[in-house]
Amino acid sequence: MVRLIVDAARGSYPVIIGTDVHRELRNVVRRLDPSSAVIVTDSNVRPWALKVAKAIKPSGVKPLIHVVPASEQSKSMTALRDVLAFFERQNVDRGGLVIAVGGGTVGDLAGFAASIWLRGVRLVAVPTTLLAMVDSSIGGKTGVNGMRSKNAIGTFWPPSAVVADMACLETLPQVNYRDAFAEVVKYGVAMDRGIFELLQQESARLVEGDRRILERVVFRCVTAKALVVARDERERGPRAILNYGHTAGHALEAATRFRVSHGRAVAFGMRVAARIALALELCGPRLVEAQDALLTELGLPDRAPAANPARVLAAMAHDKKARRGKVAWVMPRRLGHAEPGHAVPAAVVRRVVRKALA
């Protein structure tokens, strides 16, 4: 088990990474001493939510569980209304605690609900997917999707703790497990060459699900994100680096009505961003080739998703990071280093996106 601390405006919080860490979760809840607790989860991981409920009962609270459908469609205002209604029925007061047990969808939805219920109640994140462990559970971003834009409605609401149990990954479907490596590769390309080299060296063991190397990778990714979040919690500057691959990725998700998974979309987005950078002579061909090879080794091969290029390009205009209709791209310069804030000629974007979708 490893533990690190993330600094946030509302106070620092621990991230605990290990296997069978239910005792640690119980201790976290005991220290928070909530007046009540509710668990928000989805239909796929309800068994884990039941284990969490059982694990924390000795802490003195008996949590009730609200289950949402296991789908990106649960990141909606309708689902948010249902979660808030559940809080109201359970009489969650300001001393209450919300525990999010699930992947990114559950974490974003439950975190948003916690942030606005009674103007904010405490949250503990229990991510059950690799993607949520390395990315969405850290940093305090919460939200739901708008009609046309992903994550358009939300808040910054840091959790009181994150408890990542690696045992969850043993029951994760292979397609979901491998999807998460897009976000992992993102850290290596955009922020930390050491992560990239670790992934290259251990790609076979990672694909097989080796728990020991997975714990190392999760720790490295969380550390990288924690350092950025501590400098720029509300994404006014340096934190934009974390959006590498997400401009085209989010547009692909929106254009396909979320039929393409987040991981596949981010892998697509990184390939697009790297090729744009190459076209603008911001990086060399070796970076593009190395990124492509690693994504393929980790189970994210370069297959064009079934999407209408015009719709993907139109969705980019609704990117929540756009200013006056102009998108600021995160461009890779060399392995381990990317730069946010690049303006890209529309003709270059159109050419690269259409070729990527051909």
N, C-alpha and C positions, 0 to 999 in steps of 0.2 A: 504494500500500500504506500502511496505517495500523497503528499498534501502540499498545496501551495496557496498563497494568499493573493487575491485580486483587490486592488485599490479602487474604490468608487466614491463618488461624492457623498453618498449616504453612509459611508463607512466600508471598511474592508470586509471581504467574506472569503471563507475557505472553499477550495475545490479539492475534494477527496477522490482519489482514483485508485481502484483496487478490485479485488475479487471477493465476493460475499461480504460486502461492507455494511451489512444490515445493522450491526452493532454500532458502527459509526453514525449511521443515520439516526438511530435511536438516541445517541448522545447529542446529536445536533438538535433534535426536537426537544429533548429534555432541557438543554441550555436555553432554547428560545422560550420555553415555558408558555405555550399558547393557551388561550382560553378555550379554543376549539380548533379542529383541523379538518380540512376537506381535501380530497384527492381528485384531481382531474386527470383522466387517462383516455385512451381510445380502445376500440373494440379488439384490436390485435394484441395489446399488451395488458389487458385486464388481469390476467393471472399474475403479472408482476405487481400490479397495483394492490392486489389482495395480499401478496407477500409483504409489500411495504406496510400496508395497514396492520398486518400481524406483527411485523418487526417493531413498530413504534408503539404498540399498545402498552408495553411496560413503562413507557415514558409518562403515562397518565392520561393520554387522550385516545379516544376511539374515533378515528376518522371515518367519514362517510364518503362514498365514491360516486362521482359523476362521469359517465362514459359517453364519449362522442364517437361518431363514425370515423374509422381509420381512413381518412381521405384528406387531400388538400382542400377539398370543399368545406371542411370543418373550420378553415381559417376565414370565417365570414361573420358579418354582423349578426346573422341569424343564430349561428352557434354561440356567439358572444352573449347574446340576449339570454339564451338558454342557460349558460353557465352562471350569469349574474342572478337569474331567477333561482337557480339551485342554491347559491350563496344566501339569498334572501330567505328561502324556505328553511335553511339550516341555521338561520339566525347567527351568521358569522359576524362577530363584532370586531372592533379595531384591534383587539388582542388576538384575533384569529390567525390561522396559518393556512396558506394554500400550498399544496404539494403537487407539482406537475410531474407525472410519471408517463414518459413517452418520448417520442422523437420531436423534431422541430416544430411540427404543427401543434402538438399539444403544448409544448413549452411556450410558443408565441401566444397562443390563445389564452392559456391559463395565466401567463404572466401579464397580459394586457388586462384581463379581468381583475387580477389582484391589484393592479396599479390604479384602477378607477373605482373599485368597490370601496365605499366609505372613504374616498380620496386616498386609498392606498393601504393595503394590508400586506403582511410579510409573505414571502414566497421562498420555497425550497425547490430546486430543480433536481429531478432524478432522471437524467437522460438515459434512454434505453437503446438508442441507435448510435453507431459510430459517428455519424454526421453531427448529431446533437452534442455528443461528448466533445468533439474537437472544435465545434463552432458555435451553434446557436444558443447553447446553454450558458455561454460565457459572454459577459459584456452588457447585459441588461436591455437589449433590444426586444421589444414585444410588439405584437400587432396582428392584424388580419388584412386580407387582400381587399382592394377596392374592386369596382366593377371592371376596370381595365388595367389596373396596376397592382403588382405584387407588393405586399407589405406597406400599402399606402396609408393605412390608418393604424397608429400605434403610439407607444410611449417609450421612454427610457426608464426602466424599473429594475435595478439590480436585485438579484436574489439575495437571501440571507445566507445561503449555502448551496453548493452543487455537490451531489454525491453520484459519482459515475461508477457503476458496478460492471466490471468487464464480463461477468458471467451472463449478463443480458445478451451479449453478442452471440452466444452459442445458439440461441433460438431465432436469431435474425435471419430472414431469407437471404440467400446468397446475392440476389440482385440488389437488395437494399444495402447489404454489407459493402459490396463493391462500389456502389454509387457514391458512398461516402468518401472514397479516395480522391474524388475530384477536389473536395475542400482541403484534404491533406496535401495534395500536390500544390494547391494554391499557396500554402504557406512556404513550401520549398522554393517555388519559382519567384514569388513576390517578396519574400521576407527573410528567408534563412536557408542559405545554400546547404548548410549542414543537414537540415531536414531532407532536402532533395537527395543528397548523397546517401543518407540513411535509408531512404525509400528504395533507391537503386540497389543498394547492397542486400536489402532484406525483402525485396518484392515477393519472392517465392514464399517465404514464411508468412508474410502479411496476407497473401491471397489464401493461404491455408488456415489462417486464423490463429497463428501462434500467439498465445495470450501474453507471454512475457515481452515480446517485441511490440505487440500492440500497446501495452501499457507505456512503453518508452515513447512510442509515437504520439499517443494521446497527450502525455505529459509535455513533450516538446511543442506540440501545437497549442496547447492551452497556455503554456508559458509565453509563446510568441504573441498570442492574442492578448493576454493579460498585460503585457508590456505596452502594447499599442493603446489598449483601452484606458490604462492608467494615465496616459498622456492626453487622450482626447476622447473622453467618455461619450460626448454627444455628437461626434462625427463632424466637427467643424474644420478639420484639417487632416492630421496624420492618419486617423482611423480609416479614411477613404481607401487606404491601401488594401484593406480587407475586401474591397469590392472587385478585386481582380477577377475577371471572368464572369462577373455578374451582370454587366451591362447587356451583352448579347444573351447571356443565360436567362436572365429574368424576362427579357423580351420573347425568347423562345417559349418559356413557360406560359406567358400570358397569351401569346399568339395561338398556342395549341390547347388553350383552356386547361392547362396543367396536366395534359396527357403525358407529356415528357417529364420525367422525374427531375427533382432539383439537382441531383448529382450529375445526371447525364447532361442537363442543361448547362451547368457550370463547366463541365468538361468541354462542351461545344463552345461556350463563351471564352474559355482560355485559349482554345485553338484559334478562334476568330481574333482575339486581342493580340496574340503573338504574331499572327500573319499581318495584321494591320501595322504592328510595330516594325516588322520586317519591311513592309512596303514603304514605310516612312523612314527607313534606315535608322531606327532607334535601337534595334537589336540585330544580331547576326543569325544566319540560318542554323547554326549549331544549337542555339537555344530552342528554336522551333522544333528541330529534330529530336532533341533530348526530351522536351516536354511531351511530344507525341509518343515517343517510345515508352516513357514511363507510364503515361495514362493507359496505353495499350497493355503493358505488362500487368497493371493492376486491375484489368478487367473492364476498361473503358475504351474500347477500340474506336477508331475514326470511321464511324458509319453515319452518313447524313441522315438526320432525323426527318420524318415526314412532316414538313411544315411549309407553309406558303411564305416565300421570301418577302413579299410585299407586306404581309401581316406582321412578320417579325420586325421589319424595318419601321413600320408604323408604330409598333409597340415601344420602340426605343424612345420615341418622342415623349412618352409618358413615364420615363424613368424618373423615380422620385428624387434622384440626385441632379436632374437637369436644371439648368438656370436659363430662363428666358428662351426655352426651347432648345438649348444647346447642351449636349451631353459631354461631361468631362470623363474621359477614358483613363483607366489605369493601364499604363503601358510597361511591359517588361523591358529592362535595359540589358540585364545580364542575370544569370541564374542567382537567385537570392536577393535580387534588387529590382523593384518596380517603382514607377513614379505615377502618382495620381495627377489629375488636372489637365490632361492633354486634350486639346481640341483636334478633331480629326476631320478632314474634308469629307463631305457627304458622299462624294463619288468613290472614295476609297472604301468607305464603310459598305456602300451598296455592292461594289465589286467583290469584296471579300466575303460578305454574308451570302450573296447569291452563289458564289463558287462553293462555299461550305455546305450549302443546302442542295447542291446539284446532284 
